[in-house]
Amino acid sequence: MSLLATLPAADSYRRTGEGALPSAFAVSELATASFAAVGHEMARLMQALNLFSVKPEITVDHRLASLWFGYSFKPDGWDMPSLWDAVAGDYKASDGWIRLHTNLTRHRAAALKVLGTPPDRDAVATAVKSLSIADLETAVVAEGGVAAAMRSRAEWLEHPQGRAVSRDPLIGWQGPRYVKLRDRPEATAKRPLAGLRVLDLTRVLAGPVSTRTLAGFGAEVLRIDPPDWDEPGVIPDISLGKHCAYMDLKTNDGMKRLQELLSQADVFVHGYRPGALDALGLTRAKRDELAPNRIEVTLDAYGWQGPWSTRRGFDSLVQMSAGIAHTGMGWAQADKPTPLPVQALDHATGYLMAAAVLSALSEAASGSSIMHAHLSLARTAELLAVLGKDDTEAAPINPTPKDYNTETEASGWGPGHRLKPALKVGEASMHWDLPASKLGTSQPIWPLNAN
């Protein structure tokens, strides 16, 4: 089998563009390589589907790939909401630094309950000062919140979860089976994923990046969220090209409808922690019964084995746990945690998830067995930690008007401009048939054009 296992070789694609995002780590190199992984697997799929007789050329714009690791949408005449809750951030404790992630109401409530403070940043900072990072991290997590103490790389590699992650493959493939792909006569060399139905049950940020990528090559993506869910700081970036519907999966009607959608989907992408789908009644056996021919890709934060495999987490927290923020602090000669300039773990994992979908589709189209793909932010962090920089003197990359499409995108919040695509595979250049839309603006039905 030739399912995706690692990044493609640098000589397997053409790279254009220069510069680098400033960091102790090879962030721009990771951006280009993760886009190249999508291109490599897309080229394989196009050959498997007889859309190209020879392997199409893969071109990645290094500059644009780096920019896509940041925010891809620039509002025109209006401002985006803040990405962060007022309490979220890094705090100095009695013996080190800790990051509190409080963007979600329940996560903020958990942290404030442990600290016994109102939602005031100064009050939180005062309360944290007298506590140890280990005790506070443990207490917040036990309360159902999310937090991460800053660890060095050495401390992380000696930590039980760090050791477990180091044993994980970059992409874990499980459960081999043969599937029959649904015919997609709409697929062409220019839109190779046209007609592909992708059911998206993911949140910030890696999973939505993966499905946005598939939509960029023509896939029909249906994103499902709980009623009234919103992520105002990121949705205009990652709902591009998607239909977004609300459903309550904790009701019988909601779960029944989800099962109907899954039974008609070609690809299922989700970000549920181990055991979470089982708790909803959607076990692996049930998914196999409903959609035996699906491609399935999922992720979690801290890996799929070890004591933290079920722990909630986000890119910024994994950076603290895995030694990235600590290494950055030394590199920047700073007196506080220094994260990556972008949420690179999220973005890289998202593109690798998209590449995994394409890899499984290629295998299935060729008559080989396929497997479910498992990825994690923590394992992507290990990839970044060992990736070498191409040019330590490269000019810093900052967006300019020339990096954006001239056409106005009429998003659900207002007009703006989207970054130019960073990847081209033969005749297929990424573009999106739908502007970014607000959540809950579509109906949960296939086909999507029936809304």
N, C-alpha and C positions, 0 to 999 in steps of 0.2 A: 504494500500500500504506500501511497505517496501523500498522505494527509499532511498538512502544514505542521511543521514542528519547530521552526526557527525562522529568523529573518533571512531574506534572500541575499545572495552574494552581490556585492557592489557592482560587479561587471555584468550582471544579468539585466540591467536597465540603464537608461540614459538619464543622467542628472544634469539639470540646468539650474541657474540661479546661484547666488553666493550669499555669504554672511552667516551669522550665528546668533542665537539667543544667548545672552550673557549668563553663564552658570558655571558652577564647578563641575557639572555633568554634561554629557554630550546630548543635550536636549534636541538641538536641531538635527543632529545625526539620527536620533531616534525617530524624529518626525518623518524625515525622508525615508528611512528604512521601513517604517510602518506603512506609509503610503505605498512603497514599493511592494510590500507583502500583498496588499490588496491588488495591485497591478499584476503581480506574478500569478496570483490565483485566478484573477479575472481572465488573463490570457489563456490559462489552462482550460477554464470553463468554455471560453469561446471556441477553442479547438475541439473540445469534447462535444460541443453542440453543433459542430460543423459550420460555425459562423466565420471561421478563418481556416484556410487550408494549412497555413504555416503559423508559427507563433507570432502574434502581433508585437510590434515594438512597444515597450513600456517607457514612458517619459514622466519623470517626477521633477517638478520645480522646487528646489531646495528652499528657496526663500518663501514661496507661498505655502509649502508644507509646514514650515515653522510658524507662519502666521495663522494657519488653520488650527494650530495647537492652542491658540488664544481664542479671541472672540471673532467670529467670522462676519458679523453683521454690524454695520455702522448706521445708526439712526440719522435721519435727515430732518433736523429742526425739532427734535424732541430728545429726551434723555431716558436711558434705560434705568430701571430700578437697580438698587444696590444688590450685589451678589450676596452680601453678608448681613445677618442679623446684628443688631447693635452690640450684643454681648459676645458674639463669636470672636475668637482670636486666641493669641498666645498670652499666657500669664506666668509671672515669676512666682514660684512656690518656695518653700523653705530650703529645698535641696535641688532645684533645677526648674525647668520650664515645662509647662503643660498647655495643650491646646484644647479648648472647648468648642465643640461644633453645635451651635444652637439655632440653626436656620429653621428647623422644624419645631413646631410648638411643643410637642411632647419631649423633644430632646432638651429644649431650653428649660422646661418645667423640671425635668429630672436633675439637671445641673444646679438650678436655683434651690431645689429642695435639699440637695446634699449640702450646699453652701449656706443655706438659711438666709439668703439675701433677696432683695427685690431685683427686678431686671435693670440694674444700674451698673454700668461698667466699672465705675470707681468702687462701688460696694463689693462687687465680685473680686476685683483686684485685691482689696484689703483682706477679704476672707481667705483667698488662695494663699496669701503670703505665709500664713502660719501652718500650712499643711504640706505633707510630703507628696511628691508627684505620684508615687506608687499607690499610696492610700487613696488619694483623690481620684485617680484613674479607676481604681477598683470600685470605689463607691459610686461614681457616676454611672459606670457600666452596669453595676448591679441594680441601679435604680431605673434602668432602661434608657439611659442617655448614651452619648458618645463622647469620648475624650481620648487623648493620646499624650502620654509623657514623652518628652524628647529623649531619645536614646542615641548613642553613637553607633557607628557601623559595627564596631567590635561588640558592643553590648547587644545589639540586635542579632548578630550571628551566633551569639552564645545563648540567646533567649530560646526557650522551647519552641515558640512559634517561628522565630527566625530560622531555627534548624529545620523545622518541618517544611517551611516554604522553600528552603534551599534544595529540598529533595523533590519538590514538585517540578514537572516539566513545564515549559513555557505555556504550552497548550496541552491539557490533559484530555485524551480521547478515550471514551468509555462506551461499552455496550455495543459491539459490532453487530450490524444487521444489514440486510439487503432491502433497498427501497425502490419503488418505481416512481420516477418523476412524472408529474403531470405535464402534458404537452403544452408548450407555450408558443403558438405560431406567431405571436407578436414580436418575439425576440429577433433582433437584428444585430449586425455588427456595430451599429451606432448606439443601440439601446439593448444590450445583451440581457438585461434583467426584466425587460418589459413583460408584464403579466404575472410576475412572481409575487405571490401573496405572502407578506411578512407580518406576523402577529407580534407586536412589540409590547412587552410588559416590563419595561425598564424605567429607571429614574435617573437622576443626575449621576454621572454624566457619561460614563463609558458606554453603557448600553445604548442610549440615544444617539451617540456618535456613530455606533456601528450601523444602526438602522437608517440614519441620515445618509451614510455612505452608500448603502444599498439603494436607497431612493435616488441617489445621484446617477445611478446607471439604469434607472427605469423601474425599479421594484415598486409595487403597491404596498405601502406601509400603513398599517392600522395600529395606532397607539391607544392603549387602554389605561385609564387612570381612575382612581376612586372619585366619587362625586365631590366637587368643590376643591379638588387638589390643584395646586398651582406652584410653580417655581418661577416667579416673575423675572428673576435676574438671568435666567438661562433659556427659558422656553423660546424666545425669538431666535436664539442661536440654533437650537437642536430640534425644533419641530418642522424645520425646512423640508418640504417635499412630502409631508405626512398628513394623513387624516387622523384626527385626535378625538376620541370619544370617551365619555364617562360611563362607568359601570360599577356597581357595588358587588364585588365578588363574595361578600360575606352573606349575601342573600341567596336563596335557592334559585330565584329567577336569574340573578346575575351570573351565578356559576353555570347554570344551564345554558345561558347565552354564550358564555365564554367557551364552553365545550363545543357548541355548534360552530363557533368561529374557528376554533382550533382544528376541528375535523375537516375544515375546508382550506386551511392554511398550508403553504408549502414550507414555510420557515417559522420557527418559534424561537424568539429571543427573549430571555428574561434575566432578571437580576435578583432572584430570590435566594436567600441564604439556605444552606443545606437543611432540609426538612421542612422548609416553609410551605412549599407547594403540597407536600404530603398532608400538612395540617389543614389545608384548604380542601382536601379530598382529591387533589389532582396528582396522584402518585405516578411514578414512572409507568407502572402497569396500566393505569388508566389512560395516560397519554398515548401509550402504544396502541391501546384499544381504539381510541378516538382518532388518532392520526398516525397510522403505522408508517406512512411514507414521508413524514416530516423530517426536516433538518432542524436540529435543536442545538443552540449555543447559549451558554449562561456564564455568569461571573459572580464572584463575591469579592470582599475587600481583602481579607487576610489569608486566603488560601483554603484548600479543600481537605486538609488534614491538620492535626495539631490542636492544642487547647483553645485557640482563638478562631477556629474555622467557622463558628457560628456568630462571631462578634460583628456587630454593625461597624461600618467604617466608610470613610470618604478619602479622596485623594490627599487632602491636606493632612489628615490624621495619619495615613500610611507614611507620608513623608516624614512626620515626626517620629513614628515608631521605628522605621527602617534605617534611620541614620542619615537621611538625605538632608533634613533641615540642620542637623548638627554639622555635617560636612560643609554645607553651604555657609554656615556661620564662620567657620574657620577660613574658608576661601575668601569671603567678603571682609574678613577681619572685623566682624560685627560683634555686638554684645548681646544679641538676641537671635532666636532661630531665624534662619534665612532659607525660605523655601525656594523651589524652582520658580522661574519667571512666569510659568504657565502651569496649568494642571496636566502635566505631561503624562502622568500615570493613567489618568482617565482617558486622555485622547489616544495614547498609544494602545491601550487595552481595547478601546473601541474599534480602532482600525484593524487590530489583530482579530477581534471577534468577527468583523465583516469578512476578513480574509479566510477565517475558519469556515464561515458559511459557504463561501465560494469554493473552498477546497472540498468540502463534503459534497456539494453539488457536482463538482467535476468527477469525483469518484463514482457517485451514483450514475451520472450520465455515461460513464465508461463501463458500467456493469460491475463495479467493485462494491464491496460492503462499505458502509459508512458508520461513523460513531458520533456520539454527542461530544461537544467540545466544552471544556471547563477552563476558564481563565480567572486570574485574580489580579487586583492592583498590586498586591505585595510581591507577586512573582514578576510582574513587569518592572517593579522597582529593582529587583535583583538584576534584571537584564540591563537596565539603565546604569546600574552601579559598575558594570564591567565593560560597558561600551566605550570605546576610545574616541576622542575628539579628532576630527580631520585636520582642523586648523585652529590652533589656539590664538592666533592673531587676527581671525576673521572679523570683519566689521560688524557691529551690532545691527540686528534686524529690527526695524521699526516700521509700522505700516505707513504708506503714503497713498494719496489718491489714485496713483497708477495701479495699485494693487487690487482695486475694486472694479467690478463690472460697471460699465457706464449706464446700463439699464436700471431703472428704479424698481425695487421690489416692494410691492404693496403688502407689507406684513399686516397681521391682525392688530398691531398696535400703532402702525403708522408707516410712512415711506422710509426707505433706506437703501443702502447698497451692500451687496454681498461680495466677499472676496472672490477673485477669479479662482477657478479650479486649479488644484496642484497636480492632478494626475490625468494622464491620457493613456489609453490602451488601444493601439491601432486606430480605428476610426471612432472609438468611444471616448468622448470627453465628458466629464461629469457636468451635468446640469440638472436642475430640478423643475418638475412640471408644475409644482405648487409653491406659493410663497409660504413663509412661516405663518402658522395660524395659532390662535389661542386654543387651550385645551377645552374639550367638551363641545367643539363646534361641528363635529360630524356625528353620524349615526353609526353604531357598531354593526355594520353589515358588510358582506361581500356580495357582488363586486363593489369596489369603492366608488366607482362613477355612478352608482345608483343613489348616492346621497341626495 
